[in-house]
Amino acid sequence: MFAIKRNIIRLLTIVLWVMLVPILTYVASLDLKIGIAMVVGIIGMAICLVCVVNYKLGYYIFITITLILPLLERISGSSQSVGVVMDGLLISTLLGCILRRGDKSVKKVQFMKDALLISFYLYTLLLIIQIANPAGHRILAWFIFFRVFARNMIFLGIGLHVFNSMKDVRTFFKFWIAICTAAAIYACLQQWFGLMPYEKAFIAKYPKMFNTTIIISGIRIFSFMSDAASFGIIMACNIIICLILLTAKLSALNLKKKLLLIISIILQGLALAYSGTRTGYVMLPVGLLLFLLTTLRNRNTILIAIAFGFTGLVILFGPFHSNGTVIRIRTAFLGKQDASMDVRDENRHRIQPYIYDHPLGGGVMTTGGNGLLFYPGHPVANLQTDNGYLRAVLETGWLGVLLVAANFFLLICIAVRNYFRIEGEVNKLLMLGIAASMLEMALAQYAQDASTLVESSIMLNALTAIAIKVKYLYALNTQS
């Protein structure tokens, strides 16, 4: 009886799909836009269904589509509601995780005792309190900000169910290095052959979205990501991770994999240079410094440091005086303070009295262009902070900026602790890569709001989930 019902359901499903073909064809012939929307909708629903059926695969689908959404937006020729797409994919993945009841290993995580997780809880509570902030309490502005924060926390929570062993962790890093290398290749093609016609058309149509992309020395390359800044930050973090992995012994990482890493490092180094992200240039030596201090006795570490130092000296002091990319790199280390830095310092000094008078901050979304949109006339509206810590203290007060700094500090501590406590050379180097890249991210926060950019927040929350899960599966146990 059950088999008969199952066959009937299958037959009805086939009939339905057969009937849909002429119906969809007829509707699409009436209006091209409707036809395209229907095709995109069907593909979207199919992808969401895959995310529900397999939430681990959905986790990677979410990352991939989120990273290439800006490219798809440029190809379409118009600004799209990319946040809706991200929310749909993430909710589908979360639903799949709930239906499958996640993974049992997540029970080992001490949710009510872990210092890093507690700092997230406190920051969440602070954001909830901000809805009643008398200096800035627009419900719509608060909802938009909290929606992005909630998206990041859901992504972090799903990650705790995805990474259930070091095999899962290594799979993620293979995927992450591969997709970042693909982004680097695309960036090099943009630099060598110029932007694609649809990219030029999109920039011409929405010039305000690319105010910081077009500079005197040329166009800052952004690959298929949203902007050059987020692209450069990811490249800087990934280069350090690859350099750290390169120091592994041949018994742990064979020659073929090392050659692939070297190719990836070269491509990502070029991409970082083409991005024109001076913050990214400064991030590299900072991340390498933590690596050197931790593994100074390793011969491969010394060789990597020598090679990196020699390359840096050639770029800074070599006979290259007409290359715009090299000149921009030099200004990050050797250049005098420019007008933009003077403006930033003036803004910081001018706004200090406001910080002292508002211990809870002025409310979320009150600074920069968001403040001008939601809070016209607000004291900090249209104030370009260019600093994640400054934005945090202006919008959420002293407690907010302390929690942001504490999150980075605790995450780096967990990663370093994992490095010293887990077994396996590659596993150790991956943990050290997390620590070094997060130290870079903490530094980048001083120059711009790095952690809230879409692409960099994905990297930050994925690495946070890995560090927390490894801590409770390996660092606090003796299992290898």
PARO-519973 format. One record per residue (C-alpha): residue in one letter; x negated, y, z; residue number from 0. Coordinates in pm, whole numbers, plus 50000, padded with zeros to 5 digits. Each point is the difference from the previous one (the first is absolute). Layout:
N
NODE / res / c1 / c2 / c3 / n
NODE / A / X / Y / Z / NUM
...
END
This chain:
480
NODE / res / c1 / c2 / c3 / n
NODE / M / 50000 / 50000 / 50000 / 0
NODE / F / 49719 / 50238 / 50095 / 1
NODE / A / 49817 / 49921 / 49672 / 2
NODE / I / 50314 / 50081 / 49800 / 3
NODE / K / 50037 / 50338 / 50171 / 4
NODE / R / 49633 / 50078 / 49938 / 5
NODE / N / 50035 / 49916 / 49629 / 6
NODE / I / 50310 / 50218 / 49974 / 7
NODE / I / 49815 / 50294 / 50158 / 8
NODE / R / 49710 / 49953 / 49758 / 9
NODE / L / 50238 / 49985 / 49703 / 10
NODE / L / 50181 / 50318 / 50111 / 11
NODE / T / 49665 / 50177 / 50045 / 12
NODE / I / 49890 / 49907 / 49648 / 13
NODE / V / 50334 / 50110 / 49853 / 14
NODE / L / 49975 / 50331 / 50186 / 15
NODE / W / 49651 / 50070 / 49866 / 16
NODE / V / 50107 / 49908 / 49645 / 17
NODE / M / 50296 / 50241 / 50025 / 18
NODE / L / 49779 / 50277 / 50138 / 19
NODE / V / 49773 / 50003 / 49694 / 20
NODE / P / 50257 / 50143 / 49750 / 21
NODE / I / 50155 / 50223 / 50267 / 22
NODE / L / 49665 / 50158 / 50091 / 23
NODE / T / 49906 / 50032 / 49632 / 24
NODE / Y / 50326 / 50184 / 49924 / 25
NODE / V / 49967 / 50236 / 50298 / 26
NODE / A / 49636 / 50073 / 49917 / 27
NODE / S / 50094 / 50084 / 49639 / 28
NODE / L / 50234 / 50275 / 50124 / 29
NODE / D / 49730 / 50194 / 50186 / 30
NODE / L / 49623 / 49942 / 50003 / 31
NODE / K / 49955 / 50135 / 50353 / 32
NODE / I / 50270 / 49771 / 50134 / 33
NODE / G / 49838 / 49706 / 49825 / 34
NODE / I / 49659 / 50078 / 50147 / 35
NODE / A / 50152 / 50049 / 50344 / 36
NODE / M / 50175 / 49663 / 49978 / 37
NODE / V / 49681 / 49821 / 49893 / 38
NODE / V / 49802 / 50164 / 50280 / 39
NODE / G / 50277 / 49917 / 50246 / 40
NODE / I / 50008 / 49633 / 49901 / 41
NODE / I / 49621 / 49972 / 50022 / 42
NODE / G / 50006 / 50180 / 50334 / 43
NODE / M / 50264 / 49769 / 50143 / 44
NODE / A / 49804 / 49696 / 49880 / 45
NODE / I / 49683 / 50130 / 50171 / 46
NODE / C / 50192 / 50073 / 50320 / 47
NODE / L / 50140 / 49646 / 49991 / 48
NODE / V / 49646 / 49862 / 49974 / 49
NODE / C / 49903 / 50211 / 50302 / 50
NODE / V / 50289 / 49853 / 50197 / 51
NODE / V / 49920 / 49642 / 49901 / 52
NODE / N / 49625 / 50032 / 50070 / 53
NODE / Y / 49918 / 50287 / 50234 / 54
NODE / K / 49623 / 49935 / 49983 / 55
NODE / L / 50009 / 50044 / 49624 / 56
NODE / G / 50231 / 50296 / 50051 / 57
NODE / Y / 49735 / 50161 / 50221 / 58
NODE / Y / 49753 / 49999 / 49710 / 59
NODE / I / 50268 / 50101 / 49749 / 60
NODE / F / 50081 / 50302 / 50217 / 61
NODE / I / 49633 / 50105 / 50011 / 62
NODE / T / 49949 / 49953 / 49626 / 63
NODE / I / 50314 / 50183 / 49887 / 64
NODE / T / 49946 / 50282 / 50251 / 65
NODE / L / 49648 / 50058 / 49869 / 66
NODE / I / 50107 / 50009 / 49634 / 67
NODE / L / 50328 / 50189 / 50050 / 68
NODE / P / 49835 / 50337 / 49915 / 69
NODE / L / 49883 / 49850 / 49669 / 70
NODE / L / 50349 / 49871 / 49922 / 71
NODE / E / 50137 / 50343 / 50088 / 72
NODE / R / 49761 / 50168 / 49754 / 73
NODE / I / 50087 / 49752 / 49728 / 74
NODE / S / 50370 / 50076 / 50049 / 75
NODE / G / 49924 / 50370 / 49952 / 76
NODE / S / 50206 / 50122 / 50295 / 77
NODE / S / 49980 / 50016 / 50377 / 78
NODE / Q / 50171 / 49701 / 50160 / 79
NODE / S / 50122 / 49911 / 50351 / 80
NODE / V / 49706 / 49769 / 50069 / 81
NODE / G / 50084 / 49992 / 50371 / 82
NODE / V / 50324 / 49817 / 49924 / 83
NODE / V / 49808 / 49732 / 49809 / 84
NODE / M / 49754 / 49958 / 50288 / 85
NODE / D / 50281 / 49976 / 50254 / 86
NODE / G / 50187 / 49743 / 49792 / 87
NODE / L / 49696 / 49776 / 49963 / 88
NODE / L / 49904 / 50031 / 50365 / 89
NODE / I / 50350 / 49932 / 50130 / 90
NODE / S / 50026 / 49695 / 49773 / 91
NODE / T / 49667 / 49872 / 50134 / 92
NODE / L / 50110 / 50067 / 50357 / 93
NODE / L / 50327 / 49816 / 49938 / 94
NODE / G / 49807 / 49702 / 49866 / 95
NODE / C / 49777 / 50004 / 50307 / 96
NODE / I / 50304 / 50008 / 50230 / 97
NODE / L / 50179 / 49719 / 49813 / 98
NODE / R / 49686 / 49785 / 50009 / 99
NODE / R / 49950 / 50101 / 50364 / 100
NODE / G / 49648 / 50118 / 49923 / 101
NODE / D / 49705 / 49802 / 50128 / 102
NODE / K / 49966 / 49840 / 50344 / 103
NODE / S / 49645 / 50130 / 50044 / 104
NODE / V / 50137 / 50351 / 50053 / 105
NODE / K / 50113 / 49888 / 50346 / 106
NODE / K / 49637 / 50012 / 50110 / 107
NODE / V / 49994 / 50378 / 49957 / 108
NODE / Q / 50050 / 50174 / 50335 / 109
NODE / F / 50237 / 50268 / 49877 / 110
NODE / M / 50055 / 50155 / 50342 / 111
NODE / K / 49636 / 49991 / 50113 / 112
NODE / D / 49795 / 50085 / 49691 / 113
NODE / A / 49862 / 50354 / 50030 / 114
NODE / L / 50019 / 50074 / 49628 / 115
NODE / L / 50362 / 49888 / 49974 / 116
NODE / I / 50089 / 50197 / 50312 / 117
NODE / S / 49852 / 50311 / 49836 / 118
NODE / F / 50233 / 49938 / 49704 / 119
NODE / Y / 50297 / 49971 / 50236 / 120
NODE / L / 49907 / 50328 / 50169 / 121
NODE / Y / 49963 / 50176 / 49665 / 122
NODE / T / 50341 / 49866 / 49894 / 123
NODE / L / 50153 / 50131 / 50322 / 124
NODE / L / 49834 / 50336 / 49940 / 125
NODE / L / 50151 / 50019 / 49651 / 126
NODE / I / 50345 / 49917 / 50137 / 127
NODE / I / 49961 / 50283 / 50253 / 128
NODE / Q / 49906 / 50235 / 49715 / 129
NODE / I / 50359 / 49987 / 49875 / 130
NODE / A / 50085 / 50232 / 50291 / 131
NODE / N / 49695 / 50227 / 49960 / 132
NODE / P / 50134 / 50357 / 50029 / 133
NODE / A / 49727 / 50131 / 49768 / 134
NODE / G / 50102 / 49771 / 49715 / 135
NODE / H / 50299 / 49768 / 50013 / 136
NODE / R / 50140 / 49967 / 49649 / 137
NODE / I / 50155 / 49653 / 49985 / 138
NODE / L / 49924 / 49954 / 49628 / 139
NODE / A / 49631 / 50089 / 50040 / 140
NODE / W / 49966 / 49772 / 50302 / 141
NODE / F / 50176 / 49714 / 49820 / 142
NODE / I / 49768 / 50025 / 49697 / 143
NODE / F / 49691 / 49995 / 50223 / 144
NODE / F / 50127 / 49716 / 50219 / 145
NODE / R / 50102 / 49800 / 49694 / 146
NODE / V / 49638 / 49999 / 49877 / 147
NODE / F / 49873 / 49913 / 50347 / 148
NODE / A / 50253 / 49717 / 50035 / 149
NODE / R / 49898 / 49867 / 49658 / 150
NODE / N / 49638 / 49982 / 50117 / 151
NODE / M / 50094 / 49826 / 50324 / 152
NODE / I / 50216 / 49743 / 49818 / 153
NODE / F / 49713 / 49934 / 49762 / 154
NODE / L / 49768 / 49954 / 50299 / 155
NODE / G / 50249 / 49765 / 50166 / 156
NODE / I / 50035 / 49784 / 49688 / 157
NODE / G / 49621 / 49985 / 49980 / 158
NODE / L / 49989 / 49837 / 50343 / 159
NODE / H / 50205 / 49715 / 49851 / 160
NODE / V / 49800 / 49981 / 49675 / 161
NODE / F / 49650 / 49966 / 50148 / 162
NODE / N / 50010 / 49671 / 50188 / 163
NODE / S / 49644 / 49877 / 49942 / 164
NODE / M / 49665 / 50119 / 49871 / 165
NODE / K / 50094 / 49843 / 49667 / 166
NODE / D / 50290 / 50248 / 49975 / 167
NODE / V / 49762 / 50282 / 50092 / 168
NODE / R / 49748 / 49900 / 49733 / 169
NODE / T / 50282 / 49972 / 49745 / 170
NODE / F / 50105 / 50356 / 50075 / 171
NODE / F / 49649 / 50136 / 49961 / 172
NODE / K / 49958 / 49820 / 49667 / 173
NODE / F / 50328 / 50154 / 49884 / 174
NODE / W / 49911 / 50345 / 50136 / 175
NODE / I / 49652 / 50007 / 49844 / 176
NODE / A / 50146 / 49878 / 49669 / 177
NODE / I / 50273 / 50266 / 49982 / 178
NODE / C / 49759 / 50276 / 50107 / 179
NODE / T / 49754 / 49886 / 49735 / 180
NODE / A / 50282 / 50016 / 49744 / 181
NODE / A / 50072 / 50355 / 50117 / 182
NODE / A / 49631 / 50085 / 49964 / 183
NODE / I / 49991 / 49862 / 49644 / 184
NODE / Y / 50305 / 50207 / 49907 / 185
NODE / A / 49837 / 50308 / 50154 / 186
NODE / C / 49682 / 49946 / 49799 / 187
NODE / L / 50206 / 49970 / 49681 / 188
NODE / Q / 50174 / 50328 / 50087 / 189
NODE / Q / 49663 / 50171 / 50044 / 190
NODE / W / 49830 / 49853 / 49693 / 191
NODE / F / 50288 / 50020 / 49751 / 192
NODE / G / 50224 / 50265 / 50156 / 193
NODE / L / 50346 / 49982 / 50151 / 194
NODE / M / 50273 / 49808 / 49826 / 195
NODE / P / 50254 / 50206 / 49798 / 196
NODE / Y / 50280 / 49923 / 50248 / 197
NODE / E / 49776 / 50118 / 50287 / 198
NODE / K / 49925 / 50329 / 49825 / 199
NODE / A / 50370 / 50047 / 49931 / 200
NODE / F / 50090 / 49929 / 50362 / 201
NODE / I / 49740 / 50249 / 50128 / 202
NODE / A / 50133 / 50264 / 49760 / 203
NODE / K / 50356 / 49933 / 50118 / 204
NODE / Y / 49920 / 50001 / 50375 / 205
NODE / P / 49691 / 50224 / 50041 / 206
NODE / K / 50068 / 50067 / 50370 / 207
NODE / M / 49947 / 49631 / 50079 / 208
NODE / F / 49644 / 50030 / 49864 / 209
NODE / N / 49888 / 50332 / 50152 / 210
NODE / T / 49700 / 49835 / 50168 / 211
NODE / T / 49927 / 49766 / 49709 / 212
NODE / I / 49894 / 50259 / 49743 / 213
NODE / I / 49685 / 50180 / 50117 / 214
NODE / I / 49733 / 50220 / 49837 / 215
NODE / S / 49770 / 49708 / 49918 / 216
NODE / G / 50282 / 49804 / 49836 / 217
NODE / I / 50273 / 49755 / 50101 / 218
NODE / R / 49970 / 49794 / 50316 / 219
NODE / I / 50072 / 49642 / 49899 / 220
NODE / F / 50290 / 49832 / 50183 / 221
NODE / S / 50025 / 49657 / 49828 / 222
NODE / F / 50351 / 49853 / 50029 / 223
NODE / M / 50050 / 50139 / 50352 / 224
NODE / S / 50188 / 50310 / 50112 / 225
NODE / D / 49708 / 50243 / 50025 / 226
NODE / A / 49623 / 50025 / 49996 / 227
NODE / A / 49970 / 50044 / 50378 / 228
NODE / S / 50171 / 49674 / 50097 / 229
NODE / F / 49817 / 49819 / 49718 / 230
NODE / G / 49661 / 50129 / 50114 / 231
NODE / I / 50064 / 49907 / 50364 / 232
NODE / I / 50092 / 49642 / 49907 / 233
NODE / M / 49695 / 49968 / 49776 / 234
NODE / A / 49771 / 50122 / 50280 / 235
NODE / C / 50143 / 49750 / 50250 / 236
NODE / N / 49989 / 49714 / 49753 / 237
NODE / I / 49639 / 50068 / 49896 / 238
NODE / I / 49886 / 49963 / 50360 / 239
NODE / I / 50195 / 49673 / 50040 / 240
NODE / C / 49836 / 49862 / 49684 / 241
NODE / L / 49653 / 50117 / 50108 / 242
NODE / I / 50045 / 49827 / 50334 / 243
NODE / L / 50110 / 49676 / 49834 / 244
NODE / L / 49699 / 50022 / 49771 / 245
NODE / T / 49766 / 49947 / 50299 / 246
NODE / A / 50134 / 49647 / 50061 / 247
NODE / K / 49762 / 49709 / 49948 / 248
NODE / L / 50024 / 49799 / 49678 / 249
NODE / S / 50120 / 49703 / 50202 / 250
NODE / A / 50304 / 50204 / 50108 / 251
NODE / L / 50056 / 50195 / 49678 / 252
NODE / N / 49863 / 49852 / 49677 / 253
NODE / L / 49813 / 50190 / 49729 / 254
NODE / K / 50300 / 50021 / 49766 / 255
NODE / K / 50213 / 50171 / 50264 / 256
NODE / K / 49716 / 50239 / 50084 / 257
NODE / L / 49962 / 50097 / 49634 / 258
NODE / L / 50373 / 50071 / 49984 / 259
NODE / L / 49968 / 50213 / 50314 / 260
NODE / I / 49710 / 50195 / 49847 / 261
NODE / I / 50205 / 50068 / 49685 / 262
NODE / S / 50294 / 50106 / 50216 / 263
NODE / I / 49778 / 50233 / 50208 / 264
NODE / I / 49858 / 50165 / 49687 / 265
NODE / L / 50345 / 50054 / 49849 / 266
NODE / Q / 50148 / 50131 / 50324 / 267
NODE / G / 49698 / 50224 / 50057 / 268
NODE / L / 50050 / 50156 / 49658 / 269
NODE / A / 50372 / 50032 / 50063 / 270
NODE / L / 49936 / 50173 / 50334 / 271
NODE / A / 49763 / 50243 / 49829 / 272
NODE / Y / 50253 / 50074 / 49725 / 273
NODE / S / 50277 / 50057 / 50257 / 274
NODE / G / 49820 / 50310 / 50125 / 275
NODE / T / 50100 / 49917 / 50357 / 276
NODE / R / 49728 / 50161 / 50211 / 277
NODE / T / 50152 / 49846 / 50311 / 278
NODE / G / 49940 / 49658 / 49844 / 279
NODE / Y / 49637 / 50084 / 49932 / 280
NODE / V / 49940 / 50082 / 50367 / 281
NODE / M / 50193 / 49692 / 50114 / 282
NODE / L / 49747 / 49761 / 49843 / 283
NODE / P / 49695 / 50070 / 50222 / 284
NODE / V / 50222 / 50009 / 50311 / 285
NODE / G / 50141 / 49655 / 49931 / 286
NODE / L / 49654 / 49869 / 49915 / 287
NODE / L / 49862 / 50140 / 50327 / 288
NODE / L / 50229 / 49782 / 50214 / 289
NODE / F / 49903 / 49701 / 49790 / 290
NODE / L / 49629 / 50073 / 50047 / 291
NODE / L / 50030 / 50043 / 50375 / 292
NODE / T / 50181 / 49667 / 50033 / 293
NODE / T / 49783 / 49784 / 49773 / 294
NODE / L / 49663 / 50175 / 49999 / 295
NODE / R / 49808 / 49673 / 50047 / 296
NODE / N / 50140 / 49854 / 49679 / 297
NODE / R / 49752 / 50015 / 49709 / 298
NODE / N / 50278 / 50042 / 49743 / 299
NODE / T / 50133 / 50294 / 50200 / 300
NODE / I / 49665 / 50176 / 49975 / 301
NODE / L / 49982 / 49932 / 49624 / 302
NODE / I / 50352 / 50139 / 49949 / 303
NODE / A / 49913 / 50308 / 50207 / 304
NODE / I / 49682 / 50061 / 49798 / 305
NODE / A / 50185 / 49962 / 49668 / 306
NODE / F / 50283 / 50226 / 50118 / 307
NODE / G / 49756 / 50262 / 50132 / 308
NODE / F / 49793 / 49999 / 49680 / 309
NODE / T / 50312 / 50038 / 49785 / 310
NODE / G / 50116 / 50287 / 50219 / 311
NODE / L / 49667 / 50181 / 49972 / 312
NODE / V / 50000 / 49961 / 49621 / 313
NODE / I / 50350 / 50148 / 49977 / 314
NODE / L / 49925 / 50287 / 50240 / 315
NODE / F / 49655 / 50099 / 49878 / 316
NODE / G / 49968 / 49843 / 49653 / 317
NODE / P / 49962 / 50206 / 49682 / 318
NODE / F / 50373 / 50016 / 49932 / 319
NODE / H / 50107 / 50364 / 49981 / 320
NODE / S / 50274 / 50007 / 49737 / 321
NODE / N / 50218 / 49708 / 50105 / 322
NODE / G / 50315 / 50128 / 50173 / 323
NODE / T / 50053 / 49677 / 50194 / 324
NODE / V / 49648 / 50001 / 50144 / 325
NODE / I / 50028 / 50370 / 50088 / 326
NODE / R / 50323 / 49939 / 50191 / 327
NODE / I / 49838 / 49712 / 50193 / 328
NODE / R / 49709 / 50226 / 50092 / 329
NODE / T / 50232 / 50272 / 50130 / 330
NODE / A / 50144 / 49750 / 50250 / 331
NODE / F / 49658 / 49961 / 50163 / 332
NODE / L / 49779 / 50290 / 49892 / 333
NODE / G / 50238 / 50272 / 49888 / 334
NODE / K / 50064 / 50307 / 50209 / 335
NODE / Q / 50337 / 50056 / 50159 / 336
NODE / D / 50236 / 50103 / 49722 / 337
NODE / A / 50305 / 50224 / 49995 / 338
NODE / S / 50241 / 49712 / 50060 / 339
NODE / M / 49815 / 49903 / 50318 / 340
NODE / D / 50009 / 50361 / 50118 / 341
NODE / V / 50378 / 50007 / 49950 / 342
NODE / R / 50040 / 49676 / 50198 / 343
NODE / D / 49793 / 50136 / 50290 / 344
NODE / E / 50199 / 50323 / 50001 / 345
NODE / N / 50326 / 49804 / 50012 / 346
NODE / R / 49876 / 49791 / 50294 / 347
NODE / H / 49893 / 50302 / 50203 / 348
NODE / R / 50314 / 50195 / 49915 / 349
NODE / I / 50232 / 49720 / 50110 / 350
NODE / Q / 49830 / 49917 / 50333 / 351
NODE / P / 50231 / 50221 / 50213 / 352
NODE / Y / 50301 / 49818 / 49853 / 353
NODE / I / 49848 / 49665 / 50099 / 354
NODE / Y / 49952 / 50113 / 50358 / 355
NODE / D / 50356 / 50135 / 50023 / 356
NODE / H / 50166 / 49686 / 49857 / 357
NODE / P / 49888 / 49686 / 50187 / 358
NODE / L / 50263 / 49793 / 49811 / 359
NODE / G / 49909 / 50155 / 49667 / 360
NODE / G / 50224 / 50181 / 49757 / 361
NODE / G / 50186 / 49692 / 49882 / 362
NODE / V / 49932 / 49749 / 49724 / 363
NODE / M / 49989 / 50124 / 49639 / 364
NODE / T / 49945 / 50362 / 50107 / 365
NODE / T / 49654 / 50052 / 49847 / 366
NODE / G / 49891 / 50045 / 49640 / 367
NODE / G / 50242 / 49978 / 49711 / 368
NODE / N / 50241 / 49787 / 50205 / 369
NODE / G / 50032 / 50282 / 50252 / 370
NODE / L / 50071 / 50248 / 49722 / 371
NODE / L / 50272 / 49768 / 49866 / 372
NODE / F / 50172 / 49900 / 50326 / 373
NODE / Y / 49901 / 50283 / 50239 / 374
NODE / P / 49960 / 50324 / 49804 / 375
NODE / G / 49885 / 50270 / 50240 / 376
NODE / H / 49846 / 49753 / 50245 / 377
NODE / P / 49664 / 50125 / 50142 / 378
NODE / V / 49810 / 49707 / 49845 / 379
NODE / A / 50206 / 49964 / 49682 / 380
NODE / N / 49776 / 49986 / 49692 / 381
NODE / L / 49690 / 49978 / 50221 / 382
NODE / Q / 49772 / 49761 / 49808 / 383
NODE / T / 49836 / 49806 / 50282 / 384
NODE / D / 49773 / 49783 / 49778 / 385
NODE / N / 49939 / 49805 / 50318 / 386
NODE / G / 50197 / 49705 / 50137 / 387
NODE / Y / 49913 / 50079 / 50360 / 388
NODE / L / 50096 / 50366 / 49963 / 389
NODE / R / 50332 / 49904 / 49841 / 390
NODE / A / 50065 / 49755 / 50284 / 391
NODE / V / 49937 / 50255 / 50275 / 392
NODE / L / 50205 / 50266 / 49821 / 393
NODE / E / 50300 / 49774 / 49941 / 394
NODE / T / 49994 / 49759 / 50297 / 395
NODE / G / 49786 / 50181 / 50257 / 396
NODE / W / 49703 / 49888 / 50204 / 397
NODE / L / 50145 / 49658 / 50075 / 398
NODE / G / 50052 / 49939 / 49629 / 399
NODE / V / 49641 / 50074 / 49898 / 400
NODE / L / 49865 / 49798 / 50295 / 401
NODE / L / 50206 / 49697 / 49895 / 402
NODE / V / 49885 / 50033 / 49638 / 403
NODE / A / 49636 / 50007 / 50114 / 404
NODE / A / 50063 / 49716 / 50248 / 405
NODE / N / 50144 / 49782 / 49721 / 406
NODE / F / 49678 / 50029 / 49800 / 407
NODE / F / 49779 / 49947 / 50305 / 408
NODE / L / 50187 / 49691 / 50120 / 409
NODE / L / 50013 / 49851 / 49649 / 410
NODE / I / 49625 / 50041 / 49953 / 411
NODE / C / 49938 / 49848 / 50344 / 412
NODE / I / 50216 / 49696 / 49919 / 413
NODE / A / 49821 / 49947 / 49666 / 414
NODE / V / 49654 / 50025 / 50160 / 415
NODE / R / 50106 / 49765 / 50278 / 416
NODE / N / 50128 / 49753 / 49742 / 417
NODE / Y / 49664 / 50021 / 49821 / 418
NODE / F / 49809 / 49887 / 50305 / 419
NODE / R / 50247 / 49730 / 50107 / 420
NODE / I / 50109 / 49810 / 49691 / 421
NODE / E / 49798 / 49741 / 49810 / 422
NODE / G / 49894 / 49986 / 49637 / 423
NODE / E / 49775 / 50257 / 49832 / 424
NODE / V / 50253 / 50114 / 49739 / 425
NODE / N / 50272 / 50025 / 50266 / 426
NODE / K / 49772 / 50216 / 50213 / 427
NODE / L / 49910 / 50225 / 49707 / 428
NODE / L / 50367 / 50049 / 49915 / 429
NODE / M / 50067 / 50120 / 50355 / 430
NODE / L / 49701 / 50231 / 49979 / 431
NODE / G / 50133 / 50128 / 49668 / 432
NODE / I / 50331 / 50087 / 50169 / 433
NODE / A / 49818 / 50186 / 50279 / 434
NODE / A / 49779 / 50196 / 49759 / 435
NODE / S / 50283 / 50091 / 49761 / 436
NODE / M / 50222 / 50113 / 50287 / 437
NODE / L / 49718 / 50217 / 50135 / 438
NODE / E / 49986 / 50154 / 49652 / 439
NODE / M / 50375 / 50055 / 50010 / 440
NODE / A / 49976 / 50166 / 50341 / 441
NODE / L / 49740 / 50238 / 49858 / 442
NODE / A / 50211 / 50066 / 49690 / 443
NODE / Q / 50284 / 50112 / 50228 / 444
NODE / Y / 49794 / 50308 / 50088 / 445
NODE / A / 49980 / 50111 / 49637 / 446
NODE / Q / 50353 / 49902 / 49894 / 447
NODE / D / 50305 / 49809 / 50116 / 448
NODE / A / 49856 / 49670 / 49879 / 449
NODE / S / 50201 / 49750 / 50204 / 450
NODE / T / 50342 / 50118 / 49878 / 451
NODE / L / 49924 / 49977 / 49628 / 452
NODE / V / 50201 / 49714 / 49849 / 453
NODE / E / 49710 / 49793 / 49869 / 454
NODE / S / 49764 / 50055 / 50293 / 455
NODE / S / 50278 / 49929 / 50252 / 456
NODE / I / 50052 / 49659 / 49835 / 457
NODE / M / 49631 / 49921 / 50047 / 458
NODE / L / 50002 / 50132 / 50356 / 459
NODE / N / 50303 / 49798 / 50111 / 460
NODE / A / 49891 / 49681 / 49823 / 461
NODE / L / 49658 / 50013 / 50167 / 462
NODE / T / 50164 / 50082 / 50334 / 463
NODE / A / 50220 / 49689 / 49973 / 464
NODE / I / 49693 / 49788 / 49916 / 465
NODE / A / 49797 / 50134 / 50293 / 466
NODE / I / 50283 / 49943 / 50249 / 467
NODE / K / 50081 / 49649 / 49875 / 468
NODE / V / 49635 / 49889 / 49992 / 469
NODE / K / 49959 / 50129 / 50353 / 470
NODE / Y / 50268 / 49767 / 50137 / 471
NODE / L / 49933 / 49702 / 49773 / 472
NODE / Y / 49622 / 49993 / 50022 / 473
NODE / A / 49830 / 50270 / 50209 / 474
NODE / L / 50187 / 49909 / 50318 / 475
NODE / N / 49968 / 49625 / 49936 / 476
NODE / T / 49715 / 49763 / 49930 / 477
NODE / Q / 50149 / 49852 / 49682 / 478
NODE / S / 49808 / 50064 / 49680 / 479
END
